[in-house]
Amino acid sequence: MKKQKRWVKNRLRYVFKTFTYKTISIAITILAGWLLTGSPAIGLSLGLVEVTVKLFIYYLHEEVWSKIDFGKQIKIKSKKKKKKKKKRVKVLKD
């Protein structure tokens, strides 16, 4: 039970770290666009475009890599042994 709780805590931590990292990344893009153009609207537009384009590119990247065998472990199907059913013997009592 402790392993499961630890796993959930670690996953929650990773999700939170991912969210905060992406938030900082978007903020930097917006700020850079604003400083370079002098327009906060253009900076915000660049930030939104960046998020959208990168999500789409990430999806395509995953699709391509799902078709590549490099680094994948080969799974070998093994024949499962069938369990023999025990025959019940009915004992007659006199």
N, C-alpha and C positions, 0 to 999 in steps of 0.2 A: 504494500500500500504506500509506503514511503517513496519508493521509486516512481510510482505514478504521480504523486503530488509534486515531486521534484521535477519530473518531466514536464508537467503542466506549467510550473513556475518558470522553467527555462524557456519553454515555448512562448509564454506570455512576455517574458523579457525580450526575446528575439523579435516578436511582433512590435513591441513598443519601441525598441531600438530602430527597427526598420522604418516605422512611422516617423520618428523624430529625425532620422537621417534624411528621409525624403522631404520632410517639411523644411529643413535647413537648406537642402539643395534647391528647392523651388524658390525659397526666399532669396538665395544668392542670385539665381537667374533673374528674378524680378528686379532686384536692386541693381544688378549690372545693366540690365536693359534701361532702367530709369536713369542711371548715371550717364550712360553713353548717349541716350537720346534726349534727356531732359524732360521726358514725358512719363509720368507714373502710369498712364493708361497703356502706353506702348510696353513698358516694363511688365505690367500685369499680363498683357496679351502674350508677350514672349514666354512668360512663366507657364501660362495655360497651354500654349502650343507645345512647349517643351515636354510637359507631362503627357499630353495626348500622344505625341509622336513617339516618345520613348516607350509608352505602354504598348503601342502597336508594334514597334520594332522588337520589343521583348517577346511578345507573343509569336511573331514570325521566327525569331531566333530559337525559341523553344520548339516550334514545329519542325524546323530544319534539324535540330539536334536530336529530336525523337526518332528521326529516320537514319541517324548515323550510329553504327555499331561500336565505334571507338570507345574503349573503356568500359563497355558493358560486360557483365558477367554472363557467361553462357549457362542457361539452365538446362539441365539434362533431366528428361522425364524418366522417372524410375517406375518400374512395374511394382505396384503395391501387392503385397502378398495378401491373398484372401484368407480371412480367418475361417478356420473350419468350425462349423457349427457342431456343438456337442449334442449327440443324440441322447434324448431322455429315454431311459428304460423304465417301463412301468413294472413295478414289482407287485405281484399278486399275493395277497395274504390269504391264508386258509382260515 
